[in-house]
Amino acid sequence: MRIPLIKPFIDERVKRRVLDVLESGYLAEGPVTAELETICRDYIGCGHVVAVSSCTVGLEMALRCLHVGPGDEVIVPDYTYPATADAVALVGARTIIVDVDPDTMLIDYDALEAAIGSRTKAVIPVSLFGNPLDYDRLLEIKNRHGIYILEDAACALGAEYRGRKVGSFSDITVFSLHPRKFITTGEGGLLATDRDSWADWLRSYKKFGMETGKDRAGTVFRRIGTNYKLSDVLAAIGLGQMESVKRLLEERRYLAEKYIRLLKDTGAIRLPKTTTGGRHSFQSFCIFTPKRDEILLELRRKGIEVQIGTYSLHLQPAFASSSQCEHRNGFSGSNFAYSHCMTLPLYHGMSEGKQREVVEAIVSCLGN
């Protein structure tokens, strides 16, 4: 593609970090991963960060840490990447799917509260595309019903709500470090929590259930676990990028504002709303447009990489209504997002000329 959706930020500092690990001879999870956890913890402003091999396994681990399993119900939004609901099925719990708000594409809070029942143990709201959730409303629901908030913040590193970073509100928040994210380790994820005991459990579980004392002779396997560690090689990429996180985030917001100015007089194009009190990270810059699929194909033909937003779960065979997956009360918001949302290219170093080319190509399609 002449204009890609995103480009990983790999400068000389990132390369040096990786080379240092390769030259050290220590490639598995070790001090570099621990350093990444520390810098991310301090950046988010939470008690603990635990690095893992992907956001998806992070969601699964968080559910297991909260003792969610067979007999429990977990509420998820319909408009999200399937990993959100996959994690619920993987631990044997029942998935309850609810609609999203058509303006923000975030979980419909009224639909969420209406879906809470005697077996509801947790909700997994998604801070989709980098738009923060309404944590005031979520915490009211949590306190009223006594459920856990396990946030899928795959795209929301750096986003804020009322001056605090995403990752400092929910019981456990899980971020992605996939290459489509502006901070990446190639593959990887982060779990953020303030609860010491949960952080200890997560660290143990990802290392086969291991707990280590002051010396190697003190190692015990406290629980059944598995291997969800993040290697120092991969962590070095993210660590090098985190050294530039403020600048990268500022650039994404600057580019997003330029798109907003370029699109303001296009008429048929509408922008999703940002949560009141929130500050978007613009991991993805999305628009709502008619003729979405026609425009998507035409722009790709011109070498401009655009994508749909994400998926409506209720339309996917894996999440058909069943004894383990229930659809609640219609999906008008999700159906609108699924048919109208399109993600535009936004990457470090993107020129205003490239942005104009993207917008002009969209406008041309709308005029035909």
N, C-alpha and C positions, 0 to 999 in steps of 0.2 A: 504494500500500500504506500502511495506517495505521502499520504497524511495518516499516520497510524493513530489508533485510539489512545495509546499510552506508550511511553518509552521508559524502561527502567533507568533510574538515575545511577550511573556508574562512573564516578570520577576517579582520579588517581588515588585519592585517600581511601576509597572503597577497595580498589585493587590492592593497595598496600596492606590493608587489613587482612585480606584473604591470603595474600602471599606470606604474611607473617605467620599465619596459622599453618600453611602448607610447609613452611620452612621449619616450624617448631617440631614437626613430627607427631603432634598430638591433634588428631582430627575429630575424635568423638566429642560428645558434650563435655565441656569442662569450663575453664576460667573465662573464655570469651563469651560463651552463652550466659554465664553468670553476670558478666559485665553488661551484656545487652539487657538482661532482666532488670538490673539496677538502674540503668539510664532510662528505661521505659517506665519503671516505677516512679522515678523522680519526675519525669515529664508529665505523667498522668496525674500524679498526686494521690496515689492510693497506697495501701499498706504493703501489698505484695504483687509481684508479677512473676508468673511461671511460664517459661517458653516451652512450646510443644511442636510437634511435627506438622500440624495443620490446624486451622480454625475448626474444622469438622470434628476432629478427635477432641479438641478442646471443649466443644459443646457436649460431646458424649461424656467426657471426664467430669464436667461440671454437674451434669445430671446424676452421675454415679456418686459424686461427692455429696450431693444433697439427698442421697438415698431415694432417688426417683426410680421406679421400676414397675413391674406388673401390678395391676390394681390401681395405679395412679393415673391421673389425667394431666396433660400439659397442653396449654393453649398456645397456638402459633398463628401468625398472620398468613393469609392466603398468598399475598404477593411477596415472594421472597425466593431466594435460591433454595433448591430442594434440600441442601445440607441442614437447614434449620429444622426441618421435620424429620429428616433421616436420623438425626441424633436421638429423637424421642423413640422412634421405632427400634433403634439399636439397643436401647436399654429395656425394651419390653413394655413401655408405658403406652397409654392410649392417646392419640393425637386428636386434639379438637381444633379445627381450622375455622378462623373467623375473618371477616372482611377488613379492608383497609380504608382509610380516608382517601377519597379521590383527589384531593388537593395536595396532600403531603405524601401520599403512598405509604404512610406509617399505619400501624395497627389502629383500628377503630376502637377507642377506649370504651365507648358505650357497649359495643359488641363484645369486647373482652370481658367487661364486668358482668354482662348478661350470661356469658358462657360459664362462669364460675359455679361449680357445684361441690358436693360433699367430697368428691374424689380429686378435685383440682389441687395439685401440689405446687405447680409452677407455671409461669408464663414466660415465653421466649419472645419478647418484642425485638424488632430489628430496627436499628438506627440506619435506615436504608440509604445507600449512596453517600453517606456522610452527614445526613440530616439528623440532628440529635432528637431524642424523644422528649416528650413532656414529662419530665421526672416528677414534678409536683403532683400531677394527676396519677402517675403510676404508683408513687409512694402512698398516696391516699388509698388507692385500691389495695395495695399490699397490706397496709395496716388494718384496713377494714375487714379483709378476708383471711389474713394470715397465710399468704402464699409467698413463694420465692420469686424474685425477679432475676432471671438468668438472661442477660442481654447478648444478642447476636449483634456485635458491633464490628462485623467483618470489615466494613468500609469506613469506619468512623474514627480512626485514630486522629487526634488533633481537633476534632469537633468539640464544641463547648455548649454549655447550658448555664445561663446566668453567671458566667465568669468561671465556671469549673469545667474541667475536661471530662469528656465521656470516659467512663472507666472508674469514676469516683462516686457513682450513684447506686448502681445495681448491686445485688448480693454477689454475683459473679458476672464479669463482663469478658467476652471473648472476642479478640481481634484476629484478623487475617493478615498474613505476610506474603500472600500470593503475588506473582509478578504484575497483576493488574492493579495492585495497591501501590501508592506512591512511596511507601516504605516497605521494602520486600526483603525476604531472605531466599527467594526462589520458591520454596514451599516452607510453610511454618505458620505458627499462631502464638498468641499470647493470652493468658488468663490473668485478669486483674481482680483482686479482692482485698477487703480490709480485715477479713477474719483469719487470725493466725492459724487456727486448727484446720481450716479448709486449705490454706496454702500448704501446710505440712502434708496433708493427705494427698493433694495434687502432686507435689514433688515426689512423694513416695510411690504413688500409683504409676507415674510415667517411667519409673525406674524399677519395674518388676515388683513393687511393694517394698522396696528396700528402705531401711532407715540406718544411717551411719552414725556411730559414736565418734569420739575424739580420735580413735585410732582404728585401723582397718579390722582389728580383732573384734571391735564392738559392733560390726555390721550384723543386722538381723533383717529377715524378711517378715515384716509385720502383717502383711495382707497379700492377697492375690493381686497382682498388677500386670503391667505389660510394658512394652517399649515404645513410648511416644516422645523420646528425647529429641532435641534439636542439636545437630552437630555444631562444633565450633566453626567449621568451614562455612556453613550457611549463616550462622549467627554473625560472623564477621561482615557479611554483606550488609545486614541490617544495622549493625553497630556503626559502620562507616556512614551509612545514610542518616542515621539518627543524629550524627554530628551536624547535619545540614537541615534538620527537620523544620526549624523555624523558617528558614529561607525558602524551602520547597513549598511549605504550606502557604506562605505569603504569596508566592508566585501563582499557585493554583487559584487562590482567591482573586488575585489581580486578573488572571486570564478569564475567570468566571465573570467578573464584572465587565470585562470587555465584550464577552458574548452577550451579556444582558443588554448592553448598550446597542450592539449591532442588531439584536433581535427585537428591540422595543417597538418598531414600527411595522413589523411583518404581519400583524393582524391575525392570521389563522394560527399562529404559534402561541402557545401558552406555557408559562414556566410553573413548575411545581412550587408550592409554598414552603418556606422554611419555618420550622416550629417557632412560635412566639417565645422570645427569650433565648433562642438558640443561635449559634454561629456555625454555619455549614463548613465542612472541610472540603467539599467539592471533590471527593474521591472520584465521583462521576458527575459530569454535567449533563443533565437531562432536560428534555423538552417534551411537551405534549403536542402532537401534530396529527391532523387528519392525513389520510393517505400514507400512513407511517410505513407500511410494507413496500409500497411503490417507491417512496423516497429512499428507503434503506437500500433497495436493490440498485437504484440508479446511482446513488453516491458511491456504493461499492464498485460499480462499473467504471466510475471516474477515478478510482484509486483512493477514495476517502473511506476510511474504516469507521463505520458506525454500527451500533448494536442495539438490539431491543434492551429495555431496562432489565427485567428479570422475568420470572415465570409465575403464572397463577397455578398454585398447587392442585386445586380441585379439577383442573383440566388434564392433569398428568395421571396416567394409569397407575403409577406407584402409589398414588394417594387417593384412589377411588374410595368412595364411602364403603365402610366395612365395619366389622366388630371392633377393629383397632384404630379406625380413622373416621371421625365424624365431621360432617360439614354443617356449619351453623348459619341459618337465616340468610342465605343469598350472598352474592359476591359482586354487586354492581360496581363498587369502587375498584376492586381488583380487576374485573373485566375491562373497565375503562383504561386502567393503567397498562394492562397487558396488550391492549390493541393500539394505544396512542403514545406510549412512552418510548423515546429514542435517546440513546446516549451518544454524545458528540465527542470528537477527539479533544483531548486536553492533556498536554504533557510539558515537562520542563523544557524550556527553550522554544516553545511554539511561538511563531511570529504572528503579528496582527494580520499580515497578508494571508497566512494560512487560515486564520479564523474567518476572515472575510470570504475566502474561497468556499469554506464550508457553508457559511450562511447563504451566500449567493446561490450555491448549488441547491440548497433546500428551497429557497424562494422561487427559483426557476422551476422546480418540480411542482410546487404548489400552484404556479401560474399556468401549468399545462393541463 
